[in-house]
Amino acid sequence: MKLNIKVFGLLAMLFAFPAQASDLQKCKAQNQNSFEACERLASSGNPDGQFGLGLLLLEGNGVEQDYQKSFELMHKASMQGHAAAQFQVGQAYVNGQGVKRNFEEAYAWFLVAKENGNSIATQGIQFMESNNLINPARMNAITQRANDIYASTSDQRGFEFDRNESSQQVSGLAEYCDMIMPTVDSIITYKKYGKSQSEARQLMIGMTDERAIKMMNGVISWVWNTNVPISEMSGYFKNRCLEQSEEVIFIFP
């Protein structure tokens, strides 16, 4: 089983840095004359050059194929927020190319790449889900890992869960249930309009509170697996919260 999604048709969109335009254009061409230009860019720390040189080494295009060096370059570009390189890091973890195979790490990198605007990362996520490569019981840890990566590679923030909301003292159970329902309703809306679980989990990018992540993963799993009609989910969920039902115990800190 191997994930091998080609990205060459998207190169014109992926290379966006204007610096050193002549070298950038040569590197972007991804042909046998691109190596020196990509190498010059990469050696200067340019993430597009690192990405381009990584692609050449990955495919053995005009240079001897070297998965390990390719991965190292992709990882360097990824740590600078390069979304296409982040996708390639995930793909390397799926295939075990230049790095030890690790499906959880791959899924986390795909989540980050998708959050940063890489459209084909969705294909990686869907591939892993359709082939049952991720244990649902590990989703909290994987989501936390994705957030750690995101925080270390970008100054941007994703969907921000109110940290005080998950830990503040409330005067009663009814107040707590009212407080969390906007979050629950937003996830129900994702299901209502045909979004996937992985798309709903994108809401957690940027979150750092482990209890909040656990609650969100629990709600997402509940929404997609319950037999309650969508039109009745919100009221049903709130009632289960007020009852402190075992069915929704994951929402309690």
One Martini backbone bead per residue (centre of mass of N, CA, C, O) as a GRO file, in nm:
protein
  253
    1MET     BB    1   0.094   0.038   0.025
    2LYS     BB    2   0.064   0.360  -0.154
    3LEU     BB    3   0.137   0.699  -0.149
    4ASN     BB    4   0.109   0.885  -0.480
    5ILE     BB    5   0.100   1.221  -0.515
    6LYS     BB    6   0.109   1.437  -0.756
    7VAL     BB    7   0.252   1.795  -0.799
    8PHE     BB    8   0.347   1.930  -1.072
    9GLY     BB    9   0.077   2.084  -1.167
   10LEU     BB   10   0.121   2.292  -0.898
   11LEU     BB   11   0.388   2.459  -0.903
   12ALA     BB   12   0.297   2.748  -0.985
   13MET     BB   13   0.145   2.781  -0.703
   14LEU     BB   14   0.373   2.695  -0.488
   15PHE     BB   15   0.555   2.913  -0.613
   16ALA     BB   16   0.580   3.248  -0.445
   17PHE     BB   17   0.865   3.355  -0.440
   18PRO     BB   18   1.039   3.642  -0.574
   19ALA     BB   19   1.309   3.565  -0.512
   20GLN     BB   20   1.522   3.488  -0.738
   21ALA     BB   21   1.369   3.441  -1.017
   22SER     BB   22   1.553   3.276  -1.204
   23ASP     BB   23   1.596   3.036  -1.014
   24LEU     BB   24   1.300   2.984  -0.962
   25GLN     BB   25   1.221   2.909  -1.252
   26LYS     BB   26   1.419   2.675  -1.283
   27CYS     BB   27   1.315   2.512  -1.041
   28LYS     BB   28   1.012   2.498  -1.128
   29ALA     BB   29   1.053   2.320  -1.389
   30GLN     BB   30   1.158   2.033  -1.322
   31ASN     BB   31   1.442   1.958  -1.455
   32GLN     BB   32   1.769   1.884  -1.556
   33ASN     BB   33   1.827   2.218  -1.501
   34SER     BB   34   1.741   2.263  -1.178
   35PHE     BB   35   1.947   2.190  -0.958
   36GLU     BB   36   2.131   2.443  -0.916
   37ALA     BB   37   1.904   2.640  -0.851
   38CYS     BB   38   1.788   2.488  -0.609
   39GLU     BB   39   2.052   2.476  -0.446
   40ARG     BB   40   2.091   2.778  -0.407
   41LEU     BB   41   1.828   2.829  -0.261
   42ALA     BB   42   1.857   2.620  -0.033
   43SER     BB   43   2.133   2.734   0.086
   44SER     BB   44   1.971   3.013   0.166
   45GLY     BB   45   1.677   2.904   0.292
   46ASN     BB   46   1.477   2.855   0.072
   47PRO     BB   47   1.178   2.683   0.065
   48ASP     BB   48   1.145   2.646  -0.243
   49GLY     BB   49   1.424   2.521  -0.288
   50GLN     BB   50   1.386   2.283  -0.095
   51PHE     BB   51   1.141   2.169  -0.237
   52GLY     BB   52   1.260   2.136  -0.525
   53LEU     BB   53   1.501   1.957  -0.445
   54GLY     BB   54   1.329   1.739  -0.311
   55LEU     BB   55   1.184   1.651  -0.572
   56LEU     BB   56   1.428   1.565  -0.737
   57LEU     BB   57   1.520   1.346  -0.528
   58LEU     BB   58   1.259   1.182  -0.521
   59GLU     BB   59   1.263   1.125  -0.853
   60GLY     BB   60   1.541   1.148  -1.004
   61ASN     BB   61   1.570   1.445  -1.144
   62GLY     BB   62   1.889   1.489  -1.259
   63VAL     BB   63   1.934   1.292  -1.009
   64GLU     BB   64   2.002   1.111  -0.753
   65GLN     BB   65   1.821   0.925  -0.564
   66ASP     BB   66   1.709   1.070  -0.230
   67TYR     BB   67   1.510   1.029   0.035
   68GLN     BB   68   1.656   1.151   0.280
   69LYS     BB   69   1.727   1.429   0.161
   70SER     BB   70   1.444   1.502   0.080
   71PHE     BB   71   1.324   1.503   0.363
   72GLU     BB   72   1.507   1.717   0.489
   73LEU     BB   73   1.414   1.946   0.299
   74MET     BB   74   1.109   1.932   0.352
   75HIS     BB   75   1.132   1.987   0.654
   76LYS     BB   76   1.258   2.266   0.637
   77ALA     BB   77   1.024   2.394   0.478
   78SER     BB   78   0.799   2.322   0.681
   79MET     BB   79   0.922   2.498   0.922
   80GLN     BB   80   0.837   2.759   0.723
   81GLY     BB   81   0.530   2.688   0.609
   82HIS     BB   82   0.532   2.482   0.370
   83ALA     BB   83   0.264   2.316   0.251
   84ALA     BB   84   0.376   2.121   0.033
   85ALA     BB   85   0.598   2.004   0.216
   86GLN     BB   86   0.406   1.898   0.434
   87PHE     BB   87   0.279   1.690   0.254
   88GLN     BB   88   0.544   1.535   0.185
   89VAL     BB   89   0.601   1.448   0.472
   90GLY     BB   90   0.350   1.276   0.501
   91GLN     BB   91   0.412   1.087   0.261
   92ALA     BB   92   0.677   0.977   0.376
   93TYR     BB   93   0.542   0.843   0.626
   94VAL     BB   94   0.365   0.647   0.467
   95ASN     BB   95   0.613   0.518   0.278
   96GLY     BB   96   0.906   0.528   0.398
   97GLN     BB   97   1.070   0.794   0.277
   98GLY     BB   98   1.352   0.879   0.464
   99VAL     BB   99   1.158   0.744   0.681
  100LYS     BB  100   0.986   0.617   0.920
  101ARG     BB  101   0.703   0.470   0.939
  102ASN     BB  102   0.413   0.700   1.023
  103PHE     BB  103   0.080   0.750   1.043
  104GLU     BB  104   0.038   0.967   1.258
  105GLU     BB  105   0.237   1.173   1.146
  106ALA     BB  106   0.105   1.198   0.871
  107TYR     BB  107  -0.172   1.301   0.960
  108ALA     BB  108  -0.070   1.556   1.100
  109TRP     BB  109   0.062   1.684   0.846
  110PHE     BB  110  -0.196   1.695   0.676
  111LEU     BB  111  -0.351   1.886   0.859
  112VAL     BB  112  -0.152   2.121   0.832
  113ALA     BB  113  -0.151   2.151   0.525
  114LYS     BB  114  -0.452   2.210   0.501
  115GLU     BB  115  -0.458   2.461   0.685
  116ASN     BB  116  -0.231   2.601   0.479
  117GLY     BB  117  -0.375   2.528   0.172
  118ASN     BB  118  -0.348   2.222   0.090
  119SER     BB  119  -0.558   2.046  -0.114
  120ILE     BB  120  -0.418   1.746  -0.132
  121ALA     BB  121  -0.433   1.662   0.171
  122THR     BB  122  -0.713   1.533   0.159
  123GLN     BB  123  -0.620   1.275   0.013
  124GLY     BB  124  -0.447   1.170   0.245
  125ILE     BB  125  -0.668   1.150   0.456
  126GLN     BB  126  -0.860   0.964   0.293
  127PHE     BB  127  -0.663   0.732   0.258
  128MET     BB  128  -0.626   0.666   0.560
  129GLU     BB  129  -0.926   0.623   0.630
  130SER     BB  130  -1.001   0.405   0.406
  131ASN     BB  131  -0.744   0.216   0.529
  132ASN     BB  132  -0.728   0.213   0.840
  133LEU     BB  133  -0.451   0.376   0.967
  134ILE     BB  134  -0.632   0.487   1.209
  135ASN     BB  135  -0.681   0.507   1.545
  136PRO     BB  136  -0.939   0.651   1.708
  137ALA     BB  137  -0.807   0.639   2.001
  138ARG     BB  138  -0.558   0.841   1.883
  139MET     BB  139  -0.674   1.129   1.804
  140ASN     BB  140  -0.588   1.313   2.031
  141ALA     BB  141  -0.279   1.283   1.992
  142ILE     BB  142  -0.273   1.369   1.693
  143THR     BB  143  -0.395   1.649   1.729
  144GLN     BB  144  -0.178   1.752   1.918
  145ARG     BB  145   0.053   1.719   1.717
  146ALA     BB  146  -0.058   1.913   1.504
  147ASN     BB  147  -0.050   2.161   1.692
  148ASP     BB  148   0.251   2.158   1.744
  149ILE     BB  149   0.336   2.197   1.454
  150TYR     BB  150   0.179   2.455   1.393
  151ALA     BB  151   0.316   2.630   1.618
  152SER     BB  152   0.621   2.579   1.490
  153THR     BB  153   0.533   2.688   1.169
  154SER     BB  154   0.333   2.923   1.282
  155ASP     BB  155   0.173   3.244   1.356
  156GLN     BB  156  -0.085   3.131   1.321
  157ARG     BB  157  -0.434   3.085   1.377
  158GLY     BB  158  -0.682   2.897   1.441
  159PHE     BB  159  -0.919   2.759   1.584
  160GLU     BB  160  -1.029   2.908   1.893
  161PHE     BB  161  -1.049   2.787   2.191
  162ASP     BB  162  -1.170   2.864   2.491
  163ARG     BB  163  -0.978   2.806   2.757
  164ASN     BB  164  -1.170   2.899   2.986
  165GLU     BB  165  -1.413   2.716   2.910
  166SER     BB  166  -1.274   2.431   3.009
  167SER     BB  167  -1.192   2.551   3.329
  168GLN     BB  168  -1.409   2.697   3.441
  169GLN     BB  169  -1.619   2.788   3.678
  170VAL     BB  170  -1.947   2.679   3.745
  171SER     BB  171  -2.265   2.707   3.893
  172GLY     BB  172  -2.373   2.480   3.685
  173LEU     BB  173  -2.481   2.246   3.470
  174ALA     BB  174  -2.658   2.424   3.286
  175GLU     BB  175  -2.434   2.627   3.219
  176TYR     BB  176  -2.240   2.430   3.088
  177CYS     BB  177  -2.428   2.327   2.864
  178ASP     BB  178  -2.471   2.605   2.735
  179MET     BB  179  -2.165   2.667   2.676
  180ILE     BB  180  -2.113   2.410   2.469
  181MET     BB  181  -2.333   2.421   2.235
  182PRO     BB  182  -2.198   2.588   2.009
  183THR     BB  183  -1.988   2.372   1.946
  184VAL     BB  184  -2.181   2.141   1.884
  185ASP     BB  185  -2.343   2.288   1.658
  186SER     BB  186  -2.104   2.326   1.462
  187ILE     BB  187  -2.067   2.019   1.414
  188ILE     BB  188  -2.349   1.953   1.316
  189THR     BB  189  -2.331   2.137   1.065
  190TYR     BB  190  -2.122   1.974   0.918
  191LYS     BB  191  -2.301   1.722   0.884
  192LYS     BB  192  -2.547   1.856   0.747
  193TYR     BB  193  -2.339   1.958   0.492
  194GLY     BB  194  -2.140   1.698   0.425
  195LYS     BB  195  -1.913   1.677   0.605
  196SER     BB  196  -1.629   1.560   0.737
  197GLN     BB  197  -1.448   1.465   1.001
  198SER     BB  198  -1.179   1.592   0.907
  199GLU     BB  199  -1.300   1.875   0.871
  200ALA     BB  200  -1.388   1.912   1.167
  201ARG     BB  201  -1.091   1.876   1.285
  202GLN     BB  202  -0.988   2.155   1.185
  203LEU     BB  203  -1.100   2.313   1.436
  204MET     BB  204  -0.835   2.224   1.618
  205ILE     BB  205  -0.655   2.409   1.493
  206GLY     BB  206  -0.482   2.582   1.764
  207MET     BB  207  -0.515   2.397   1.987
  208THR     BB  208  -0.396   2.316   2.345
  209ASP     BB  209  -0.618   2.190   2.504
  210GLU     BB  210  -0.665   1.868   2.593
  211ARG     BB  211  -0.964   1.876   2.684
  212ALA     BB  212  -1.075   2.010   2.431
  213ILE     BB  213  -0.984   1.796   2.230
  214LYS     BB  214  -1.137   1.560   2.358
  215MET     BB  215  -1.416   1.683   2.325
  216MET     BB  216  -1.417   1.725   2.018
  217ASN     BB  217  -1.370   1.430   1.938
  218GLY     BB  218  -1.621   1.324   2.080
  219VAL     BB  219  -1.833   1.486   1.926
  220ILE     BB  220  -1.762   1.395   1.643
  221SER     BB  221  -1.810   1.094   1.689
  222TRP     BB  222  -2.102   1.120   1.778
  223VAL     BB  223  -2.227   1.263   1.530
  224TRP     BB  224  -2.130   1.024   1.320
  225ASN     BB  225  -2.262   0.764   1.508
  226THR     BB  226  -2.533   0.844   1.556
  227ASN     BB  227  -2.901   0.788   1.529
  228VAL     BB  228  -2.967   1.072   1.550
  229PRO     BB  229  -3.123   1.308   1.414
  230ILE     BB  230  -3.015   1.607   1.313
  231SER     BB  231  -3.270   1.777   1.411
  232GLU     BB  232  -3.219   1.640   1.725
  233MET     BB  233  -2.929   1.664   1.841
  234SER     BB  234  -2.910   1.916   2.018
  235GLY     BB  235  -3.132   1.846   2.229
  236TYR     BB  236  -3.024   1.568   2.302
  237PHE     BB  237  -2.743   1.652   2.401
  238LYS     BB  238  -2.832   1.843   2.627
  239ASN     BB  239  -2.985   1.632   2.792
  240ARG     BB  240  -2.737   1.448   2.840
  241CYS     BB  241  -2.582   1.662   2.993
  242LEU     BB  242  -2.789   1.711   3.227
  243GLU     BB  243  -2.762   1.390   3.302
  244GLN     BB  244  -2.471   1.285   3.280
  245SER     BB  245  -2.419   1.097   3.055
  246GLU     BB  246  -2.231   0.840   2.927
  247GLU     BB  247  -2.264   0.925   2.625
  248VAL     BB  248  -2.123   1.235   2.718
  249ILE     BB  249  -1.861   1.222   2.911
  250PHE     BB  250  -1.638   1.373   2.728
  251ILE     BB  251  -1.733   1.682   2.816
  252PHE     BB  252  -1.600   1.638   3.088
  253PRO     BB  253  -1.326   1.756   3.278
   0.00000   0.00000   0.00000
